[in-house]
Amino acid sequence: MYLNSINTYRGIAILLIVSAHCYTISELKINTFPEAVFANLTAGSTINFVFISGFLFHHVFYMKQKTHHFFKSKVKRLLIPYTILSIIPICLKMQLEPHFWNQYFTLNEEGVINEYIAPIFLYYFTGAHLVAYWYITFAICLFLLYPIHVKFIELKPIYQFINLLLLFVIALFIHRPVDELNVIQSVVYFTPIFLLGILCSKNKTIIYKALKNKEFVLLAIVLCIASLQASLGRYDNYQKRAFEYDGIDLILLQKSILCIFFMLFLHRFENTKNKLLSLLASTSFAIYFLHGYVLQLFTVLKVKFHILVPYPWATYFMVWAALMVCSIVLAILVKRIVPKYSKYITGY
């Protein structure tokens, strides 16, 4: 059964994801407590996408007994556009930052392998060549594990809970990888969110009934955690090497509760469609793929024309809106020009 609430959630999720990428170009500095709370609420918003993916894996593919089509569909929707849209950024990175990888790996020797093959592979496998592209390679690795996810769905509830709790505790301490480069660490970190989405789909009727009209309690908890982070001087994602210690990842905890809030709150509007959110949802993959291009263009123009930013917060919201509008327009243009192939180019 089609769930309008989850589709709407996808539209909101892409808004939040793009918002987190507007700070640098806007020259926005987090100086006050309210600003830090706001930054904490937008940080880590890709968690929403992972939750939605887990929810739909169960609701669509498992319930319709089409799990064997799951990975193939993701390759078409994600990996092919990612490959096509990565060509130009990788080439530019190779040209403009030839020694980029030397800060992470030893690639100082001359030769085709160290100068071309290894850097190209590293860019492609990590997504380090463009804003947010790390998510695609991580997601493909996560989706490769779909047979294990099927086994998880078929476990008894007590074993599902134990596995989810164990993985969640590990994720709370392992954090996201530095610069999003360690794909395996990302898989470990985000897996409990994917499984949470699965369980929320499987038990959605129970959850809707048990937590009816209680979603704002969850939102209050989210705001409390974001405020706690701000009081501790944290206002961004928790990122570190996998086996270093840096406390508990409060972003993960906060966003897990926020996912359930959105699931419950948007269920109130199951039979109400919003044209703008529907457009955002349908173009969400394309926005994800294209907003990095648009952001890079804005950055180049800003430098070229020496554009000053006297009002960072106003600039932040203007850039956010412009990124969304330009990405949607580009997605629609590509679809109109090559309607049969646009899904393989932009994901729309």
C-alpha positions, 0 to 999 in steps of 0.5 A, spaced: 500 500 500 502 506 498 504 511 504 503 518 502 506 520 509 513 516 507 513 520 500 512 526 504 517 525 509 522 524 503 521 531 501 522 534 508 528 529 508 531 532 502 530 539 504 534 538 511 539 534 507 541 540 503 540 545 508 546 542 512 550 544 506 549 551 506 553 553 512 560 554 508 558 558 502 554 563 507 560 564 511 555 562 517 559 562 524 555 558 530 556 563 535 550 563 540 546 557 543 540 558 539 544 557 533 548 551 535 541 548 537 539 549 529 545 546 527 544 540 531 537 539 528 540 540 521 546 536 522 546 528 520 540 529 516 542 523 511 539 519 517 532 520 515 534 517 508 537 511 511 530 510 515 526 511 509 530 506 505 529 501 511 522 502 512 520 502 504 525 495 504 520 492 508 514 495 506 515 495 498 520 489 497 519 484 502 511 485 503 511 484 495 516 478 495 520 482 491 527 483 495 531 479 489 529 486 485 531 490 491 539 491 489 538 491 482 533 497 482 538 501 487 543 500 482 539 503 476 536 509 481 543 510 484 549 507 482 548 509 474 547 516 475 552 516 480 557 514 475 555 518 470 555 524 474 562 523 477 566 523 471 566 531 471 568 532 478 573 526 478 576 529 472 576 536 475 579 534 482 584 530 479 586 536 475 585 541 481 588 537 487 592 532 484 595 531 491 589 530 495 589 523 497 596 524 500 593 527 506 590 520 507 594 515 503 602 515 501 601 516 493 607 520 492 610 515 487 610 517 479 606 512 475 600 511 472 597 507 478 599 512 483 597 518 479 591 516 475 588 509 477 588 509 485 586 516 485 580 515 480 578 508 484 579 512 491 574 518 489 569 513 486 569 508 492 568 514 497 565 519 493 570 524 496 569 528 489 563 532 490 558 534 496 554 528 499 556 523 494 559 519 499 552 517 501 551 513 494 557 508 495 555 507 502 548 506 500 550 501 495 554 497 500 549 497 505 544 495 500 548 489 498 547 486 505 539 485 503 539 478 504 542 479 511 536 484 512 531 479 510 534 474 515 533 480 520 525 481 518 524 473 519 527 473 526 523 473 532 521 480 535 526 479 541 532 477 537 530 483 532 530 487 539 537 485 541 540 485 535 538 492 534 540 494 541 547 491 540 548 495 533 545 501 536 550 501 542 556 500 537 554 506 532 553 510 538 560 509 540 563 508 533 561 515 530 561 517 523 568 516 519 572 522 518 571 526 512 566 520 510 571 516 507 571 509 511 565 506 507 565 500 512 565 505 518 559 508 515 555 501 514 556 500 521 554 506 523 548 507 519 545 500 519 541 500 526 537 506 523 536 502 516 533 496 521 529 501 525 526 503 519 524 496 517 521 495 524 517 501 524 514 498 517 513 491 520 510 494 526 507 501 524 500 499 526 502 498 533 506 504 533 501 508 530 496 506 535 501 506 541 504 513 540 498 516 537 498 524 539 504 523 543 509 525 537 510 532 540 513 528 546 518 525 541 519 532 538 520 535 545 526 530 547 529 531 540 529 539 542 532 537 549 538 532 546 539 538 541 540 543 546 544 538 550 549 538 545 549 545 544 550 546 551 556 541 551 559 545 545 557 541 539 553 543 533 555 538 528 556 531 526 560 526 530 566 524 526 572 520 528 576 514 527 573 508 528 576 505 534 578 512 538 573 514 543 570 521 543 563 520 547 556 518 545 554 520 538 548 524 540 546 526 533 545 519 532 540 518 538 537 525 536 535 523 529 533 516 531 527 519 535 526 525 530 525 519 524 519 516 529 516 523 530 516 524 522 513 517 521 507 519 526 506 526 525 506 525 517 501 519 518 496 525 521 496 527 513 496 520 510 490 523 506 492 530 504 497 531 499 501 537 498 504 539 491 510 542 493 512 536 498 510 531 492 515 535 487 520 535 492 519 527 494 519 525 486 525 529 485 529 528 491 534 523 488 535 528 483 536 534 488 541 529 492 545 528 485 545 535 483 545 540 488 553 539 489 554 541 482 549 547 483 553 549 490 560 548 486 557 553 481 555 558 486 562 557 490 566 559 483 561 565 482 562 567 489 570 567 488 570 570 481 566 576 483 568 577 490 561 577 493 561 579 500 556 576 505 554 581 510 548 578 513 550 570 513 543 568 516 539 571 510 544 568 505 544 561 508 536 561 507 537 564 500 542 559 498 538 554 501 532 556 497 536 557 490 540 550 491 533 547 491 530 551 486 536 550 481 536 543 482 529 541 481 529 545 475 535 542 472 532 535 474 525 537 470 529 540 464 533 533 463 527 529 464 524 533 458 530 533 454 531 525 455 525 522 458 527 515 457 534 516 460 533 521 465 533 516 471 539 514 469 542 521 469 539 524 475 535 519 478 529 522 476 
